[in-house]
């Protein structure tokens, strides 16, 4: 059983904002692209078939929420997951949605 979780009001607000940002499919795909390696805006845009300006907008929001971090290398900026916590959340939730649907869930039959 995992440790008991408790959060302050400020932490609840920050966490809800992070999940809201990750709730957008384009932003979520951007995060996934940045999990394994540092990637520049043009490469993210090309991989996801999005405009560079839209990718830049999403990256700005994700950086402000501390989901991604940026590192300048010469004239380019490369983006990667802010830390291992972000990676774990995405990996764990991806595994969760990939699990078979348990149709014997007693709560489901009550709805």
Buried (B, 14 or more C-beta within 10 A) or exposed (E): EEEEEEEEEEEEEBEEBBEEBBEEEEBBBBBBBBBEEBBBBEBBBEBBEBEBEEBBBBBEBBBEBEBBBBEEEEEEBBBBBBEEEBBEBBEEEEEEEEEEEEEEEEEEEEE
